[in-house]
Amino acid sequence: MKYLIKDTTKEEREQIVKKAFAIGTADGRVPTDDAIKLAKKYIDGEMELEAVKNAIIELYDENKWKEMC
């Protein structure tokens, strides 16, 4: 499957995000507000999925660091 904005419709991107969140919430965790906002940017064609993934990883790393301090 193709994931680039130029290769997908908004509806396809919505389905990609729904599937990703379904997998991510299988263990009972709810996506953060930041993750939801970033996913919306992908759905709206404002940010590529790779950039969303990297931003979420960066947020996770920052939050993990804060919890350790």
Buried (B, 14 or more C-beta within 10 A) or exposed (E): EEEEBEEBEEEBBBBBBEEBBEEEEEEEEEBEEEBEEBBBBBBEEEBBBEEBEEBBEEBEEEEEEEEEE
